[in-house]
Amino acid sequence: MKRLLGVLLALGLAVTVAADGTVVCTATPHSTGIEFSATPTSAAAGLQCDLPAAEDEGGGVDPRWDDLVAGWKLDESSDGSAPVARADVLGVYELTDNNTVPSVAGKIGNAASFTIASSEYFSNASGVMGADANFTFAGWVWINAAAGAQIFFYQHNGNFYLRSNAGNLELWTRAFADSLIWNGGAAIGTGAWHFVVAWHDASTNQLGLQLDDGVVTTGATGGPNNAGTHTRFGTYELTQFLGGRLDECYVFDVVKDAAWRTAMYNGGVGRSYPD
Amino acid sequence: MSRAAADAWFDASKLVSFENRLNARFNALGRIRYPQVLRTHTDANIPADGAGVIPDALDRVTSDNGDGWGKISFTIGGPWFAALEVNNYGSSKGQGYEIVMYAREGGVLYRKVRNRGPETERESDWVEVRML
């Protein structure tokens, strides 16, 4: 239901919920005077209404965005003088701004720019991904310097840690036995944008990692040990702060294939939802 | 031992006085953000095993807006039994801040968070800070 409402919002549809539970969707950007409504018939049935067609059917969302759980364009403008929340394109997992993360020109539109010495990061009180479930994370990263450990994306207790360590890309999980398993090693390079895709295949207990549509590295994991309880960008529990930038970060609840990763990399240009 | 000493040192009276200074600074900033205070002690100097330590990082300031301990106008004399840090935050729920205390015990770093604002899940008693 939340995901559907998020899609409607992303398509520019105004969504209101009446006191009796009726959901009214109004399309304004591309047409006027169109209004449709639906009443949930049961919790299982959820919202009943005609969705706009997907892009291949003449609508606005390309099928490559199927199974999207959350996505952050990070286009919001901020000069660092006040906290600015960053929106989830599906309207569910808004990111709280901690210690005022400013914006800079990004890969596409604006990006978020983090400073280690200022302890800047984003947070959401929920886990975006399931405990021992499939996921794919895709996003553009930039590190100012290679030194130290710097977290890009972290989910607590689901225990996924995507980071740069001495300039090398790493994906970690804390397994059932509480051991840490890492995968990666590709050198990221400083002062430039790089496209990172990280995934977990629950059926094979494999972690996967790819930088700039290049060589894929995989590693075995015993499976993460708990459901995620919160999400962070730019820190691991107020340590390992990121000195760099993030842009166009997306999480899916499936393992995406090589063709999809290449399409998202898009020859180094990248893509922004719903393109 | 170290955590108990920190709690006794940063008692309710000191906490209220500190919050008053943070709120005063919030108003002085035009209520656009709560002030941030970077950790008052360097990592090697965080109070440990019940011993008080004079802070060695009170001059730290944030790079984007110049926030720091010096802007709070709050004085704590003598050795400190915890390092302090203030993090501000903001979302569509509103603005808030957290006061974080750090103390080391038997080589293990612990953190305690007092939240003031809409994200009540931030509040926590002493927990171990685990490293990757």
Interface residues (C-beta under 8 A of the other chain):
Chain A: D79 G80 S81 A82 P83 V84 A85 E94 L95 T96 D97 N98 N99 T100 P102 T115 A117 S118 S119 E120 S123 A125 A149 Y161 R163 W172 L180 H230 Y236 E237 L238 T239 Q240
Chain B: I32 R33 Q36 L38 R60 T62 S63 D64 N65 E85 N87 N88 Y89 G90 S91 S92 Q95 V100 R111 E119 E121 V129 R130 M131 L132
